[in-house]
Every structure is written in structure tokens, then in C-alpha cells.
Amino acid sequence: MKIKLGIIGFGGMGKWHAENAPRAGVEITAVCDVDEQKRREAIGSGIRTYQSAEELLADYEVNTVILTVPNFLHKEMCLKAAKAKKNVIAEKPAAMSVKELDEMEEACKKAGVFFTVHQNRRWDKDMLIVKKAFDEQLLGNIFTIESKLHSGNGYMHEWHIYKKFGGGMLYDWGVHLIDQILFMMPEAKIKSVYADIKNILHEEVDDYFKILLKMDNGITVHIELSTYILEYQPRWLAAGDKGTLIVKDFGCEGSLLKTGKLLKRLPPRITETKAGPTRQFAPVPPGGIERKMLPKVETNWSDFYHNIAEVLDGKAEPLIKITEVRRVLLVMEAIWKSSESGEAIKFEEMNR
Ligand SMILES: NC(=O)c1ccc[n+]([C@@H]2O[C@H](COP(=O)([O-])OP(=O)(O)OC[C@H]3O[C@@H](n4cnc5c(N)ncnc54)[C@H](O)[C@@H]3O)[C@@H](O)[C@H]2O)c1
């Protein structure tokens, strides 16, 4: 089925879909936005424009909508779209809570329309490199994975700085970072969740979090995000008993590190500090570590829309399943609980 897309909310992400979805064979049929200026930006491109979601949903040519309005409006728009018998793609975070997501899923099921979420960071090359190392056991038994995102800009914008609109970094990037980990190791169960959420520069919403997920495969996942740390750390670090992998940034600079043969023949060095000696924490001698290229991965974001078209034709299973989206929201709810109590939360996996 050709996706004839109606874009609800023509701000940053609405425009992004208008520009990028056509290369996946999607026709942009209509857009709506309450802001006249935003609508004007769509005129001239041949796309029909509407002032309200209701008007767009009445456009019989639109068969699928994407919800690119601020987070707090996703549920409302999804329920309206389901009622109008349109397939629904929600931007992330799909909903503000598990309860909201359940209502949205129920409404779409009842209406017989397809429902999925734009978890586009599953196509990020940096994450897929770590996933490949995990899948192919390139590091032996992995004991820790660190997924870190730091900015020195101290910057959050517009509705993102207000709670009532669904602002905050956990809803913004947290949802991606958790989804990436659960996508990377779908078989692993989460044993416990510990989190610390802070407001560093923004009064109303979170702009820093540290999350520890203890998985039943022996890996402890450390997710950290800050909008204000002035020296960046690698985007990814994964360490196993046979090597370490570093991916520095979205550009995928980095290396796979292995113990060099030379190290076995070198006597341990002692580093003297002012207060005493250390042998374990002396620098590795030259030649002791081999630096290899990162594994190669291919990724094509267009597969997100190609998959939806195939699902609508009954030819494929959805790549982004609501059960997965729900699990991420359950983890987020455990994260809030842990941060509030200061304690680790035992995570109960649900089979749905
Ligand atoms: N997947 C990603 O990589 C990614 C990236 C950025 C944003 N997002 C998500 O996309 C969504 C939109 O974020 P954004 O950054 O584009 O926000 P934005 O503020 O740039 O755009 C939102 C638009 O919605 C319009 N709007 C508000 N209320 C409306 C209503 N009732 N009816 C119609 N239009 C309405 C606003 O006028 C605005 O133009 C959010 O859920 C956000 O989390 C996803």
C-alpha cells in the first residue's frame, strides 16, 4: 500500500518527515499545524494544509498519520486518528505513560488500524556497531556497556523545558537510549533499575540522568545524559573479557582494543604516585594494546517506512512493536521511582 501521509504538527520533526519520508516511497498528502507561519512553510510544495487535526483527519486521501506534535498531545491525536480510521505513527516518546500507551493501542486495535512508533535511533550506526560486537561476541563476555550523551551547550528549547508539555530529557533522549539497549539485547531480562535524575540548569524538567540497568546476561548497562558537561566522554564504551570497544561520537570514530601479544612478555611496571606505588594502574606499556578498526555496519533509515508499507500489505511484521515501546515506558516508570526513592527497583518483566 502506498503510504499517503498526513503530518500532524509541522514543526522541526514534521518538516523532517516531509523531507525524508518521500525517499522511502511515502507520499506527503497533507499537513496541519495550529501555527499559521508553519502552515505557510508547507504551501507551495503542493501539500494540502489544514489548521486542525480534525480537518486533516477528514481528508479521505490520507491513509496514515504521523504525530509530530509536542509529547503531551500524542494520546489525544492518536485517539482522534484511530476514530477517523487512519493508521498511526507516533513520534517518540509514544506516550507520557504506560497507561496512555495502552489506551492508544486499544483505540487502534478497536478501529482496526495499524499503530507504531518512530524509534529511529535503531538505525544509528554508532549503536549498530556496538550491537554487532555484542551479537558476534567480538569482546568475549561483555560485563559493561556505557551509553553516554553529553553536551556542553546547556541548551534545551521551547516546550521541552515545560513539564506540562512533556518536556525533559528522559522523554526526549532517554526513550531512545533505553530503546537502543533493549533492541541490542532483546533476549536479556532486566533484573533491576537504579536511576538518578537531576535538574542542573533547568528548573522544571530533568536535564541530567544516570541509569544503571542490571541485566540477567551479566551486563550492567550505564546510561548517562547531560546537557551540561563540558568535556565529552565517548558515546559508547563496551568492555568484555577479550577486549574493549570505544565509539567516540555519532561520526563513529573509535576503535576495538585487544590485548597485544607483547603484553604477556613485558614485566609489570610500577607507577609511583606522591602517596605510594601502584602496579595494576600503571599505564600499559607500548605495544601492549592492539588497536583495530571498528566492525563495519550498514544501515538505512528508509527501512522504517518501507516496513510500514509492507505491514499494511500483510507482508511483514512491524519492526517497531508496541510491546517493545511499552517495555521502554515501563523501564522509564521504574527510573522515576528509583530516582525518587534513591533505591534500586527490582524490575518485573511482563509477558504481553
Ligand atoms: N525521532 C526523533 O529523532 C525526534 C526528534 C525531534 C523530535 N521528535 C519528536 O517529535 C515531536 C515534535 O517535536 P518537534 O521538535 O518537532 O517540536 P516542534 O515544537 O518543533 O513542533 C511541534 C509542532 O506542533 C504544532 N502543534 C502544537 N499543537 C498543535 C495542535 N493541537 N494541532 C496541530 N499542530 C500543533 C506546533 O505549532 C509545532 O509547529 C515530539 O514528540 C518529539 O519528541 C522526535
PDBQT file of the ligand as one rigid body, heavy atoms in Angstrom, charges set to zero:
ROOT
HETATM    1  N1  LIG A 401      12.570  10.795  16.482  1.00  0.00    +0.000 N 
HETATM    2  C1  LIG A 401      13.336  11.866  16.573  1.00  0.00    +0.000 C 
HETATM    3  O1  LIG A 401      14.520  11.836  16.249  1.00  0.00    +0.000 OA
HETATM    4  C2  LIG A 401      12.747  13.149  17.058  1.00  0.00    +0.000 A 
HETATM    5  C3  LIG A 401      13.499  14.330  17.018  1.00  0.00    +0.000 A 
HETATM    6  C4  LIG A 401      12.889  15.514  17.453  1.00  0.00    +0.000 A 
HETATM    7  C5  LIG A 401      11.585  15.487  17.946  1.00  0.00    +0.000 A 
HETATM    8  N2  LIG A 401      10.903  14.301  17.988  1.00  0.00    +0.000 N 
HETATM    9  C6  LIG A 401       9.525  14.249  18.495  1.00  0.00    +0.000 C 
HETATM   10  O2  LIG A 401       8.674  14.903  17.564  1.00  0.00    +0.000 OA
HETATM   11  C7  LIG A 401       7.606  15.552  18.255  1.00  0.00    +0.000 C 
HETATM   12  C8  LIG A 401       7.591  17.021  17.857  1.00  0.00    +0.000 C 
HETATM   13  O3  LIG A 401       8.791  17.612  18.266  1.00  0.00    +0.000 OA
HETATM   14  P1  LIG A 401       9.398  18.889  17.488  1.00  0.00    +0.000 P 
HETATM   15  O4  LIG A 401      10.783  19.037  17.965  1.00  0.00    +0.000 OA
HETATM   16  O5  LIG A 401       9.132  18.770  16.032  1.00  0.00    +0.000 OA
HETATM   17  O6  LIG A 401       8.500  20.047  18.100  1.00  0.00    +0.000 OA
HETATM   18  P2  LIG A 401       8.156  21.441  17.421  1.00  0.00    +0.000 P 
HETATM   19  O7  LIG A 401       7.736  22.337  18.516  1.00  0.00    +0.000 OA
HETATM   20  O8  LIG A 401       9.250  21.883  16.517  1.00  0.00    +0.000 OA
HETATM   21  O9  LIG A 401       6.885  21.096  16.505  1.00  0.00    +0.000 OA
HETATM   22  C9  LIG A 401       5.617  20.817  17.039  1.00  0.00    +0.000 C 
HETATM   23  C10 LIG A 401       4.572  21.458  16.128  1.00  0.00    +0.000 C 
HETATM   24  O10 LIG A 401       3.275  21.058  16.575  1.00  0.00    +0.000 OA
HETATM   25  C11 LIG A 401       2.406  22.177  16.398  1.00  0.00    +0.000 C 
HETATM   26  N3  LIG A 401       1.216  21.993  17.223  1.00  0.00    +0.000 N 
HETATM   27  C12 LIG A 401       1.084  22.201  18.559  1.00  0.00    +0.000 A 
HETATM   28  N4  LIG A 401      -0.185  21.916  18.954  1.00  0.00    +0.000 NA
HETATM   29  C13 LIG A 401      -0.841  21.506  17.836  1.00  0.00    +0.000 A 
HETATM   30  C14 LIG A 401      -2.169  21.057  17.599  1.00  0.00    +0.000 A 
HETATM   31  N5  LIG A 401      -3.070  20.967  18.593  1.00  0.00    +0.000 N 
HETATM   32  N6  LIG A 401      -2.520  20.719  16.332  1.00  0.00    +0.000 NA
HETATM   33  C15 LIG A 401      -1.623  20.812  15.312  1.00  0.00    +0.000 A 
HETATM   34  N7  LIG A 401      -0.361  21.246  15.480  1.00  0.00    +0.000 NA
HETATM   35  C16 LIG A 401       0.035  21.561  16.730  1.00  0.00    +0.000 A 
HETATM   36  C17 LIG A 401       3.265  23.375  16.787  1.00  0.00    +0.000 C 
HETATM   37  O11 LIG A 401       2.741  24.583  16.295  1.00  0.00    +0.000 OA
HETATM   38  C18 LIG A 401       4.609  22.988  16.182  1.00  0.00    +0.000 C 
HETATM   39  O12 LIG A 401       4.752  23.514  14.870  1.00  0.00    +0.000 OA
HETATM   40  C19 LIG A 401       7.856  15.322  19.739  1.00  0.00    +0.000 C 
HETATM   41  O13 LIG A 401       7.105  14.225  20.182  1.00  0.00    +0.000 OA
HETATM   42  C20 LIG A 401       9.332  14.992  19.810  1.00  0.00    +0.000 C 
HETATM   43  O14 LIG A 401       9.680  14.155  20.910  1.00  0.00    +0.000 OA
HETATM   44  C21 LIG A 401      11.463  13.153  17.537  1.00  0.00    +0.000 A 
ENDROOT
TORSDOF 0
